[in-house]
Amino acid sequence: MPNWISRLLGGGMNAPAESKAYGGQTLLSLSQLGAANWSSRGFVSLANQGYARNPVVYRCVRLIAETANRVPLVVSENGRRLDEHPLAQLLARPNGRQSGGELLEGVYAFLQTAGNAYLQAGIVEGEVRGLFSLRPDRMSVVAGADGWPVAYDYTAGGRTRRLRQDSEPVPGVLHMALFDPLDDHYGMAPLQAAATSLDIHNAAAEWNKALLDNAARPSGALVYSAAGQNLTEDQFERLKTELEQNFSGTANAGRPMLLEGGLDWKTIALSPRDMDFIEAKNAAARDIALAFGVPPMLLGIPGDNTYANLAEANRALWRHTLIPLVVRVAEELSGWLGPAFGGAVVTPDFEGVEALAEDRAQLWARVGSAEFLSDAEKRAMLGV
């Protein structure tokens, strides 16, 4: 008879031991799609995953840097071009290890991959005697009390050197940065904007490689159908080891499988929807090219016919990407080095660019037909 103590405890003191039994063999598995894994957004990680491993990024960076480097930078004073000017000689041979073209190629490439490019002035006895390119990942801004950079710390070989900006006749470091709306000092690279598409493109390539390593066949399931029996732990491990060693990889492609009683192999086929990774890879490649400002046609990406011909795509590359980049770098160099060389101006010379020959011919025709302009005014408008 229950007493007040048993009622207080819910009658659990006299309850029998709980037991559960189920004779079925049903296995229920619930799963959901996990979060995507994205690579790090730091410069070193993006350079390794993008420039070093992705052919689309590599070609975009090389195409922009090498093509922009074909535009010569000339020095002028009062509108007159001076080929023998000390600044022109410095730009042609900035230091003992690099030519001017090699230095500028690095500047263009760093702007595309890091969003920042740094040049150090070699100042000897109050004169600029050399220019040196510095790796962006080794540089850090030292901000003053007003928030503006007063120096830069350069770390290499475990040592940090401070490069001050109050040196004469020019600041010690020229920092060129692409616009970043969320950072006061550092720029944002096109490679950073293309990071998501870069991960998709790399993942598609890795998936395709894994499929090829498995003899271009999807995986399958080995089903044990003996009623009421399960494999022992030793049998499961032995079977798993034999499958991995003898029936996976390209070397074992097409090898027949001998199955014992109760075992059956079920192939898991890929649906056409699962094969859309090829189109996803091409779409990611187009997004990468878009971030760099390179027409996909110039990269050989299939399925892109935005431009009527290759020549028009090449002109679009110059108009929208290369000319603004070269003009900006020339203006940065002119504003930085001009005061040390009597106010000389550095300007790009686009006259020898074949892709712009048609545009230049149209400009010459329009200016030449302007009868209300004198010959001197026409020459000034054409930069002659």
GUFI-629768 format. One line per 4 residues: number of its first residue (from 1); their letters; for each residue y, x, z of C-alpha. Coordinates in Angstrom, 1 decimal, padded with zeros to 4 digits. Last residue first. Example, Ala and Ser with C-alpha at 12.3 -4.5 7.8 and 13.67 -1.06 7.14 Angstrom:
<nodes>
2	SA	-001.1/013.7/007.1 ~ -004.5/012.3/007.8
</nodes>
This chain:
<nodes>
384	VGLM	066.6/053.2/-079.4 ~ 066.0/050.5/-076.7 ~ 065.8/047.7/-079.2 ~ 068.8/045.9/-077.7
380	ARKE	070.8/049.2/-077.7 ~ 069.9/050.0/-081.3 ~ 071.2/046.5/-082.3 ~ 074.4/047.0/-080.4
376	ADSL	075.0/050.4/-082.1 ~ 074.3/048.9/-085.5 ~ 076.8/046.1/-084.8 ~ 075.8/042.6/-084.1
372	FEAS	077.1/039.5/-085.9 ~ 074.6/040.1/-088.8 ~ 071.6/039.3/-086.6 ~ 068.8/039.9/-089.2
368	GVRA	067.9/043.2/-087.7 ~ 067.6/041.8/-084.2 ~ 065.2/039.1/-085.4 ~ 063.1/041.4/-087.6
364	WLQA	062.9/044.1/-084.9 ~ 061.7/041.6/-082.4 ~ 059.1/040.3/-084.8 ~ 057.8/043.8/-085.5
360	RDEA	057.6/044.5/-081.8 ~ 055.5/041.4/-081.2 ~ 053.2/042.4/-084.0 ~ 052.9/046.0/-082.8
356	LAEV	052.0/044.8/-079.2 ~ 048.3/045.4/-079.5 ~ 048.9/048.8/-081.1 ~ 050.9/050.1/-078.1
352	GEFD	053.0/053.0/-079.4 ~ 056.4/051.4/-078.8 ~ 055.5/050.3/-075.2 ~ 057.5/053.1/-073.5
348	PTVV	057.6/052.5/-069.8 ~ 060.8/053.4/-067.8 ~ 061.6/055.9/-065.2 ~ 065.3/056.3/-064.4
344	AGGF	067.2/059.4/-063.4 ~ 069.7/059.1/-060.5 ~ 070.3/062.8/-060.1 ~ 066.7/063.7/-059.5
340	APGL	066.1/063.1/-055.8 ~ 067.8/059.7/-056.0 ~ 065.4/058.7/-058.8 ~ 062.2/059.5/-057.0
336	WGSL	061.6/056.2/-055.1 ~ 063.5/053.7/-057.1 ~ 062.2/055.1/-060.4 ~ 058.6/055.3/-059.1
332	EEAV	058.7/051.7/-058.0 ~ 060.3/050.6/-061.2 ~ 057.6/052.3/-063.3 ~ 054.8/050.8/-061.2
328	RVVL	056.3/047.3/-061.7 ~ 056.7/047.8/-065.4 ~ 053.1/048.9/-065.8 ~ 051.7/046.0/-063.8
324	PILT	053.9/043.4/-065.6 ~ 052.9/044.8/-069.0 ~ 049.2/045.0/-068.2 ~ 048.5/041.5/-066.9
320	HRWL	050.1/038.6/-068.7 ~ 051.4/040.1/-071.9 ~ 048.9/042.9/-072.3 ~ 045.8/040.8/-071.6
316	ARNA	047.1/038.0/-073.7 ~ 047.5/040.4/-076.6 ~ 043.9/041.4/-076.3 ~ 042.7/037.8/-076.2
312	EALN	044.7/037.2/-079.4 ~ 043.1/040.2/-081.1 ~ 039.6/039.0/-080.0 ~ 039.9/035.7/-081.8
308	AYTN	040.6/032.0/-081.3 ~ 040.9/032.4/-077.5 ~ 039.3/030.0/-075.0 ~ 035.9/030.5/-076.4
304	DGPI	034.0/031.3/-073.2 ~ 030.2/030.5/-073.2 ~ 029.0/034.0/-072.9 ~ 030.8/036.8/-071.0
300	GLLM	031.4/039.7/-073.4 ~ 034.1/041.3/-071.2 ~ 036.9/040.9/-073.7 ~ 036.1/037.3/-074.1
296	PPVG	036.5/036.8/-070.4 ~ 040.3/037.3/-070.7 ~ 041.3/039.7/-068.0 ~ 043.8/038.6/-065.3
292	FALA	041.9/040.2/-062.4 ~ 041.2/036.9/-060.7 ~ 040.3/035.2/-064.0 ~ 037.7/037.9/-064.7
288	IDRA	036.1/037.3/-061.4 ~ 036.1/033.5/-062.1 ~ 034.5/034.1/-065.5 ~ 031.8/036.2/-063.9
284	AANK	031.1/033.4/-061.3 ~ 030.7/030.9/-064.1 ~ 028.3/033.2/-065.9 ~ 026.2/033.6/-062.7
280	AEIF	026.3/029.9/-062.1 ~ 025.1/029.3/-065.7 ~ 022.1/031.6/-065.0 ~ 021.6/030.1/-061.6
276	DMDR	021.0/026.8/-063.3 ~ 017.2/027.5/-063.2 ~ 016.7/025.4/-060.1 ~ 018.0/022.4/-062.1
272	PSLA	015.4/023.0/-064.8 ~ 012.8/022.7/-062.1 ~ 010.9/025.7/-060.8 ~ 007.2/025.3/-060.2
268	ITKW	005.4/025.8/-056.9 ~ 001.9/026.8/-057.8 ~ -000.9/025.4/-055.6 ~ -003.8/027.7/-054.8
264	DLGG	-006.9/026.2/-053.1 ~ -009.0/027.5/-050.2 ~ -011.8/025.5/-048.6 ~ -014.6/027.8/-049.7
260	ELLM	-013.5/031.2/-050.9 ~ -010.9/032.0/-053.5 ~ -011.0/034.8/-056.0 ~ -007.6/035.4/-057.5
256	PRGA	-007.2/036.6/-061.0 ~ -004.5/039.3/-061.7 ~ -001.9/038.0/-064.1 ~ 000.8/040.2/-062.7
252	NATG	-000.5/042.7/-060.1 ~ 001.7/045.6/-061.0 ~ 004.7/043.3/-061.3 ~ 004.6/042.4/-057.6
248	SFNQ	002.4/040.2/-055.5 ~ -001.4/039.6/-055.7 ~ -003.2/042.5/-054.1 ~ -001.0/043.8/-051.3
244	ELET	000.9/040.7/-050.3 ~ -002.0/038.3/-050.8 ~ -004.5/040.6/-049.0 ~ -002.2/040.9/-046.0
240	KLRE	-001.7/037.2/-045.7 ~ -005.5/036.5/-045.9 ~ -006.2/039.2/-043.2 ~ -003.4/037.7/-040.9
236	FQDE	-004.7/034.2/-041.2 ~ -008.4/035.2/-040.7 ~ -007.5/037.2/-037.6 ~ -005.4/034.2/-036.1
232	TLNQ	-008.3/031.8/-036.8 ~ -008.0/029.4/-039.7 ~ -008.1/025.8/-038.8 ~ -010.8/023.2/-039.0
228	GAAS	-010.9/019.4/-039.0 ~ -011.4/019.1/-042.7 ~ -011.5/022.3/-044.7 ~ -008.4/022.1/-047.0
224	YVLA	-006.8/025.5/-046.6 ~ -003.9/025.5/-049.1 ~ -002.4/028.7/-050.5 ~ 001.1/027.8/-051.5
220	GSPR	003.1/029.2/-054.5 ~ 006.0/031.5/-055.4 ~ 007.8/031.4/-058.6 ~ 006.7/033.6/-061.5
216	AAND	008.7/036.2/-063.3 ~ 005.9/038.8/-062.5 ~ 007.0/038.8/-058.8 ~ 009.4/041.7/-059.4
212	LLAK	011.0/039.6/-062.1 ~ 011.7/036.9/-059.6 ~ 013.2/039.4/-057.2 ~ 015.4/040.7/-059.9
208	NWEA	016.6/037.2/-060.8 ~ 017.5/036.5/-057.2 ~ 019.3/039.8/-056.9 ~ 021.4/039.1/-060.0
204	AANH	022.2/035.6/-058.8 ~ 023.2/037.0/-055.4 ~ 025.5/039.5/-057.0 ~ 027.3/036.9/-059.1
200	IDLS	027.6/034.5/-056.1 ~ 028.9/037.3/-053.9 ~ 031.5/038.3/-056.5 ~ 032.6/034.7/-056.9
196	TAAA	033.4/034.6/-053.2 ~ 035.1/038.0/-053.3 ~ 037.3/037.2/-056.3 ~ 040.5/037.0/-054.3
192	QLPA	039.6/040.2/-052.5 ~ 039.1/041.9/-055.9 ~ 042.5/040.7/-057.0 ~ 043.9/042.8/-054.2
188	MGYH	046.0/041.6/-051.3 ~ 048.9/043.8/-050.2 ~ 049.6/045.4/-046.8 ~ 052.9/045.3/-044.9
184	DDLP	053.9/041.8/-043.7 ~ 050.6/040.1/-044.3 ~ 049.8/036.4/-044.9 ~ 051.6/035.7/-048.2
180	DFLA	050.1/038.9/-049.8 ~ 051.9/040.3/-052.8 ~ 050.6/043.5/-054.3 ~ 051.5/046.6/-052.5
176	MHLV	053.0/050.0/-053.6 ~ 053.7/052.3/-050.7 ~ 055.6/055.5/-051.6 ~ 055.3/058.1/-048.9
172	GPVP	057.5/060.9/-047.6 ~ 060.7/059.1/-048.1 ~ 063.0/060.9/-050.6 ~ 065.5/063.8/-050.3
168	ESDQ	064.8/064.2/-047.4 ~ 062.3/062.9/-044.8 ~ 062.9/059.7/-042.8 ~ 059.7/058.1/-043.9
164	RLRR	057.4/060.1/-041.7 ~ 053.8/061.0/-042.6 ~ 051.7/061.2/-039.5 ~ 048.4/063.1/-039.7
160	TRGG	045.2/061.9/-038.2 ~ 042.1/064.0/-037.9 ~ 038.4/063.0/-038.0 ~ 038.0/064.4/-041.5
156	ATYD	040.7/062.1/-042.9 ~ 043.2/059.8/-041.3 ~ 046.7/059.3/-042.8 ~ 049.2/057.6/-040.5
152	YAVP	052.3/056.2/-042.2 ~ 055.8/056.3/-040.9 ~ 058.9/054.2/-040.3 ~ 057.5/050.9/-041.6
148	WGDA	059.8/047.9/-041.0 ~ 059.1/045.7/-037.9 ~ 062.6/046.2/-036.4 ~ 061.2/048.3/-033.5
144	GAVV	059.4/050.5/-036.0 ~ 056.1/049.9/-037.8 ~ 053.5/052.6/-038.3 ~ 051.4/051.5/-041.3
140	SMRD	047.9/052.7/-041.7 ~ 046.3/054.8/-044.5 ~ 042.7/056.0/-044.8 ~ 041.5/052.9/-046.6
136	PRLS	044.3/053.2/-049.1 ~ 043.2/056.6/-050.4 ~ 046.2/058.9/-051.0 ~ 047.5/060.1/-054.4
132	FLGR	049.6/063.2/-054.4 ~ 052.9/064.0/-056.0 ~ 054.4/067.5/-056.2 ~ 057.6/069.7/-056.1
128	VEGE	060.1/067.2/-054.6 ~ 063.0/069.4/-053.5 ~ 064.5/069.9/-050.0 ~ 063.0/073.3/-049.5
124	VIGA	059.5/072.0/-050.4 ~ 058.7/068.3/-050.5 ~ 055.2/067.2/-051.7 ~ 055.7/063.5/-052.0
120	QLYA	052.8/061.3/-051.1 ~ 051.8/058.4/-053.2 ~ 050.1/055.3/-051.9 ~ 048.5/052.3/-053.6
116	NGAT	047.7/048.9/-052.1 ~ 046.0/045.8/-053.3 ~ 042.7/047.5/-052.5 ~ 040.6/047.1/-055.7
112	QLFA	043.2/046.2/-058.3 ~ 046.1/048.2/-056.8 ~ 043.7/051.2/-056.2 ~ 042.8/051.1/-059.9
108	YVGE	046.4/051.2/-061.1 ~ 047.3/054.1/-058.8 ~ 044.2/056.0/-059.7 ~ 045.0/055.7/-063.4
104	LLEG	048.5/056.9/-062.6 ~ 047.3/060.1/-061.0 ~ 044.8/060.8/-063.9 ~ 047.6/060.2/-066.5
100	GSQR	050.0/062.6/-064.7 ~ 047.4/065.3/-064.7 ~ 045.6/066.2/-061.5 ~ 044.5/069.2/-059.5
96	GNPR	047.6/071.4/-059.4 ~ 049.9/068.5/-058.7 ~ 052.2/066.0/-060.5 ~ 051.8/067.4/-064.0
92	ALLQ	053.3/065.0/-066.5 ~ 055.2/063.0/-063.8 ~ 056.7/066.3/-062.5 ~ 057.7/067.4/-066.0
88	ALPH	059.5/064.1/-066.6 ~ 061.2/064.4/-063.3 ~ 062.4/067.9/-064.2 ~ 063.9/066.6/-067.5
84	EDLR	062.5/068.1/-070.7 ~ 061.6/064.9/-072.4 ~ 065.0/063.3/-071.7 ~ 065.6/059.8/-073.2
80	RGNE	069.2/058.8/-073.3 ~ 070.3/055.4/-071.7 ~ 072.6/057.0/-069.2 ~ 069.8/059.2/-068.0
76	SVVL	066.2/058.7/-069.2 ~ 062.7/059.5/-068.1 ~ 059.6/058.3/-069.9 ~ 056.4/056.7/-068.7
72	PVRN	053.7/056.7/-071.3 ~ 051.6/053.5/-071.8 ~ 048.0/054.5/-072.2 ~ 047.5/054.4/-068.5
68	ATEA	047.7/050.6/-068.6 ~ 044.6/050.6/-070.8 ~ 042.6/052.9/-068.5 ~ 043.5/051.1/-065.3
64	ILRV	043.1/047.6/-066.6 ~ 039.9/048.2/-068.5 ~ 038.4/050.3/-065.7 ~ 039.1/047.6/-063.1
60	CRYV	037.8/044.8/-065.2 ~ 034.7/046.8/-066.3 ~ 033.8/047.6/-062.7 ~ 034.3/044.0/-061.5
56	VPNR	032.1/042.6/-064.2 ~ 029.5/045.4/-063.8 ~ 029.0/044.6/-060.1 ~ 027.5/047.3/-057.9
52	AYGQ	030.0/050.1/-057.3 ~ 033.2/048.2/-058.1 ~ 032.2/045.0/-056.3 ~ 029.7/045.4/-053.4
48	NALS	030.7/048.9/-052.6 ~ 034.5/048.5/-053.2 ~ 034.4/045.1/-051.4 ~ 032.7/046.7/-048.4
44	VFGR	035.1/049.6/-048.2 ~ 038.2/047.4/-048.7 ~ 037.2/044.9/-046.0 ~ 036.2/041.4/-046.9
40	SSWN	032.7/041.6/-045.5 ~ 029.9/040.0/-047.5 ~ 029.3/036.3/-047.3 ~ 026.1/034.6/-046.0
36	AAGL	026.1/030.9/-046.7 ~ 025.3/028.6/-043.8 ~ 021.8/027.2/-043.6 ~ 020.5/024.3/-045.6
32	QSLS	018.5/022.0/-043.4 ~ 014.9/021.9/-042.1 ~ 012.6/019.3/-040.6 ~ 008.8/020.1/-040.5
28	LLTQ	006.2/017.5/-039.6 ~ 002.6/018.5/-039.3 ~ 000.0/015.7/-039.1 ~ -003.5/016.6/-038.0
24	GGYA	-004.4/013.4/-036.0 ~ -006.4/013.2/-032.8 ~ -003.6/012.8/-030.4 ~ -004.0/013.3/-026.6
20	KSEA	-001.6/013.3/-023.7 ~ -002.2/013.7/-020.0 ~ -000.1/013.0/-016.9 ~ -001.7/013.6/-013.5
16	PANM	-002.2/010.3/-011.7 ~ 000.6/008.6/-009.8 ~ 000.3/008.5/-006.0 ~ 003.3/010.7/-005.1
12	GGGL	005.3/009.4/-008.1 ~ 005.8/005.9/-006.6 ~ 009.5/006.1/-007.5 ~ 010.3/008.6/-004.8
8	LRSI	012.1/006.0/-002.7 ~ 009.3/003.5/-003.3 ~ 006.8/006.1/-002.0 ~ 008.9/006.6/001.1
4	WNPM	009.4/002.9/001.8 ~ 005.7/002.3/001.8 ~ 003.3/001.5/-001.0 ~ 000.0/000.0/000.0
</nodes>
